[in-house]
């Protein structure tokens, strides 16, 4: 199991190459390459995207960092055209092509909010299906996440949606903090998913009130139970640390130190995972 972390925050502060160097030297095995920005836009310029991707891939290889997971831009809005004439849609397609150059296996594509959730299910079904041929051409899976305040707040609903998409192009991404915020212990969300659907996971902690994206053990979640549930489910993906808000207001001089600490927490969780795996075979 590899320990990874989103890169956009560090890229914004230190630039592409320096950020990747810091992530590697902190002790991470890889990155979740972030095409998204918190303001629901695209975090990087995707013009001449393939040349940019090859440059990033060269840096990743030199640092012996993997990149098998990524986040697409969050630009598509309800009612937008679901084709390349829409810039937001086109940027998702470009991110799939960019990601394929990096070796990305799963691209997290956020669902689109609908007014009063009126036709959330149908619109997002159409949205995800419209991306299927592009993802297939890139050999990248699209991961559907259990976002806060979406209809995917229970594992049976997320499982049902992916089953209805009816293609190996689609898989599930479980965000453990989102499960907690929607009133379900993350370990129960994991165990409630249909088998074979979960290929990526976002690890972070919360106080149960707001989507904190804290480093594990800073909030209320039971990490022994979460890790054990992942083992029992048969999870085989990476452990991606999505802990951006733990770095809020942190002086630049301390960022690398907190990165190192985050990597150590990730390794602790990985060790727990491997210990539970060993127990299951005794």
Beta strands, then each sheet from edge to edge (+ up, - down):
strand 1: 3-6
strand 2: 30-34
strand 3: 66-71
strand 4: 106-108
strand 5: 141-145
strand 6: 170-175
strand 7: 198-203
strand 8: 239-241
sheet 1: 1+ 2+ 3+ 4+ 5+ 6+ 7+ 8+ 1+
end
